[in-house]
Amino acid sequence: MINIVGPDYLVPILHLPVDTIKVYARQYPDRLPPRFRPPGIKKLLWVEADVLAWIDSFRPKPKSIFKGRKVNPAYSPDQTVSGGSTV
């Protein structure tokens, strides 16, 4: 089920008053999650899943802990270097 939310839903998440959210929606829409705009409706609406995905997009990506040399995926342990023979 899709949950449609209004500016009151964003208030505790973004720590902004409703009036600021309304101004941002008009003047700075890039500072808010993508809006949901059904035809003929002028209310400020968002899909809850879009809001949560937008917030998640700002999380830092985990760094790889592997510090070793990258291995060629085509390499097989049975192969030898420079066409030599295996024993």
C-alpha positions as CSV (number, residue, x, y, z in Angstrom):
1,M,0.0,0.0,0.0
2,I,1.3,3.5,-0.9
3,N,1.2,6.1,1.9
4,I,0.8,9.7,0.8
5,V,2.1,12.2,3.3
6,G,1.9,16.0,3.6
7,P,4.3,18.6,5.0
8,D,3.5,17.6,8.6
9,Y,5.2,14.3,8.0
10,L,8.4,16.1,6.9
11,V,8.5,18.5,9.9
12,P,10.1,16.0,12.5
13,I,12.3,14.4,9.8
14,L,13.8,17.6,8.4
15,H,13.6,19.7,11.6
16,L,11.9,22.5,9.6
17,P,8.6,24.3,10.3
18,V,5.7,23.7,7.9
19,D,6.0,27.3,6.6
20,T,9.6,26.7,5.6
21,I,8.7,23.5,3.9
22,K,6.0,25.4,1.9
23,V,8.5,28.0,0.9
24,Y,11.1,25.4,-0.1
25,A,8.4,23.6,-2.2
26,R,7.8,26.7,-4.2
27,Q,11.2,28.3,-4.4
28,Y,13.8,25.5,-3.7
29,P,12.2,22.2,-4.6
30,D,15.6,20.6,-4.9
31,R,15.9,20.9,-1.1
32,L,13.0,18.5,-0.5
33,P,12.1,15.0,-1.6
34,P,10.5,14.6,-5.0
35,R,6.8,15.7,-4.7
36,F,3.8,13.6,-5.7
37,R,1.5,15.7,-8.0
38,P,-1.7,14.1,-9.0
39,P,-3.6,16.0,-11.7
40,G,-5.8,18.8,-10.4
41,I,-4.4,18.6,-6.8
42,K,-2.4,21.6,-5.5
43,K,-1.7,20.2,-2.1
44,L,1.9,19.5,-1.1
45,L,2.1,15.7,-1.2
46,W,4.9,13.1,-1.1
47,V,5.0,9.4,-1.3
48,E,6.4,8.1,2.0
49,A,8.7,5.6,0.2
50,D,10.1,8.4,-1.9
51,V,10.8,10.5,1.2
52,L,12.6,7.6,2.9
53,A,14.6,6.8,-0.3
54,W,15.6,10.5,-0.6
55,I,16.8,10.5,3.0
56,D,18.7,7.3,2.5
57,S,20.5,8.7,-0.5
58,F,22.4,11.1,1.8
59,R,23.9,8.3,3.9
60,P,27.6,7.8,3.4
61,K,28.5,4.7,1.4
62,P,30.5,2.1,3.4
63,K,34.1,2.0,2.4
64,S,35.6,-1.3,1.3
65,I,37.8,-2.8,4.0
66,F,39.7,-4.9,1.5
67,K,43.1,-3.3,0.9
68,G,44.8,-6.0,-1.2
69,R,45.6,-6.2,-4.9
70,K,42.7,-6.5,-7.3
71,V,42.6,-9.9,-8.9
72,N,41.8,-10.4,-12.6
73,P,38.5,-12.3,-12.7
74,A,39.7,-14.2,-15.8
75,Y,42.7,-15.6,-13.8
76,S,42.6,-19.2,-12.9
77,P,45.0,-20.8,-10.4
78,D,45.9,-23.4,-13.1
79,Q,47.3,-20.7,-15.4
80,T,50.9,-19.9,-15.4
81,V,52.8,-16.7,-16.1
82,S,54.4,-16.1,-19.5
83,G,53.2,-19.4,-21.0
84,G,55.3,-21.6,-18.8
85,S,54.2,-25.0,-17.9
86,T,52.6,-26.2,-14.8
87,V,53.9,-29.1,-12.8
